[in-house]
């Protein structure tokens, strides 16, 4: 089932019908057995007509995040390891080592006010000349450390800054509108299957300039391993979003430009579209 956050309330799609839920977002999603709870709501809630559903969804979808933090895992796919080694002038061996290490790379990515949603802008940095989107299956993990849902993540990254020195990773990853989540929270009682397809298209002036796809099964680490390390010494009272690593990387000669359109699709969840922009305060 798909749960959309709206300006007022939430919209649940389940078995071909849609329902409005008035619960506060953080309270609604931060529970064990979220799938069963949402399904129980449909028994006592009147389904919307298709016309009313379209009115709710048309231009009113917000990123599916409340007061949660967004964290990210790095170098969880072989393609990501290779790309990091290609970009790095000083620390290529670091990425090789962390790919094979017992402990994963985890880093803070964003607070909610820096997260864009479906059809929203994401920024590239003015002090970077090599910028890429990073499509990532993103977990919603509740305050007890249990995975309750999935969404699409765009972990915007400055490869030139991180490549100059691995210690610059926070500047390469954390800035205004450096992350996007959406369009919905896909809620299921079972784990998302390994054959789930992740694809990304990038368009410039209406023309396709990059496309690629892969499957979730290519990830090296399990989701429970990643969440276990994240929650081992951190508390998240309202849960947390964890981007699980990028599996599709444009070639070294490619960099994003303002106006580019990035489309990330993941089976079961849908498609999230973002437009590349520059922070107007820093142009």
Buried (B, 14 or more C-beta within 10 A) or exposed (E): BBBBBBEEBBBBBBEEBBBBBEEEBBEBBBBEEBBEBBBEBBEEBEBBEEEEBEEBBEEEBBBBBBEBBBBBBBBBBEBBBBBBBBBBEEBBEBBBEBBEEEEBBBBEBBBBEBBBBBBBBBBBBEEBEBBBBBBBBBBBBBBEBBBBBBBBBBBBBBBBBBBBBBEBBEBBBBBBBBBBBBBBBBBBEEEBEEEBEBBBBBBBEEEEBBEBEBBBEBBBBEBBBBBEBBBEEEEBEBBBBBBBBBBBBBEEEBBBBEEBBBBBBBBEBBBBBBBBBBBEEEE
